[in-house]
Amino acid sequence: MEDGTERKLKQIDLDYQRELDAIKKQRREWESLQGGKLTDEQMSTLGMWASNAAKGRESGISDVNRKKLESDRKAWQEYFIEYGNYQEKRKNLVQKYNDEIAKLQTDSPEYASKVAQKNKALEQLDEQFGHSTKAMADLFEDASNKSVSAIQSIIDKYETLVKYMSGTKESDGTNVTLDELKRTLKR
């Protein structure tokens, strides 16, 4: 994207320079026809032409920069949805769906479908982290009424959770998968 943005900005500058060259050429042409002097109307016309060229350049640059910022924002949003912690994932998931929903008409079927997708995605995220939160609660719960095997089970769940969240590998060298984590937490 960076190359594309730079290329677009260079094209905008090139177009602006061409426009200025055309203005200068027209000015020289009029001056040569009129003995080196321009009328007030011609000066005004050239001034408006140059002003419009500058406005067009600024508008083009602004548009390219706005699109680049939006593209970067979406890329970071996807990154945090994929790799962020719970708060980052939830915040960016909500923002992503809110952006998509805002573009739809409220009485359209796409709107209802997108709202349902948002709710389902948030529910899945909350469920995924809810299991891990329950495992954490089990860890800090009063252990005086629990057997040694129950305490060991909680410790095993916690270790699996920590390995999953930190990306640490199992003893066999493989990463802890989400499915493994879910199986461990349901025990």
Residue pairs with C-beta under 8 A, 6 or more apart in sequence:
1 68
1 71
1 72
5 64
5 68
8 60
8 64
9 61
9 64
12 57
12 60
12 61
12 64
13 57
15 56
15 57
15 60
16 53
16 54
16 56
16 57
19 49
19 53
19 56
20 50
20 53
23 46
23 49
23 50
23 53
26 46
26 49
27 38
27 46
30 38
30 42
31 37
31 38
38 46
74 96
76 92
77 92
77 95
77 96
78 92
78 96
80 88
80 89
80 91
80 92
81 89
81 92
81 93
81 96
84 92
86 125
86 129
89 125
90 122
90 125
90 126
93 118
93 121
93 122
93 125
94 118
94 122
97 114
97 115
97 117
97 118
97 121
98 118
100 114
101 111
101 114
101 115
101 118
104 110
104 111
104 114
105 111
128 178
128 182
131 181
131 182
131 185
131 186
132 161
132 165
132 181
132 185
134 185
135 154
135 157
135 158
135 161
135 185
136 158
136 161
138 154
138 157
139 154
139 155
139 157
139 158
143 151
146 154
153 187
156 184
157 184
157 185
157 187
160 176
160 180
160 181
160 184
160 185
161 181
161 184
161 185
162 168
163 169
163 170
163 176
164 176
164 177
164 178
164 180
164 181
167 175
168 175
168 176
169 175
169 176
170 176
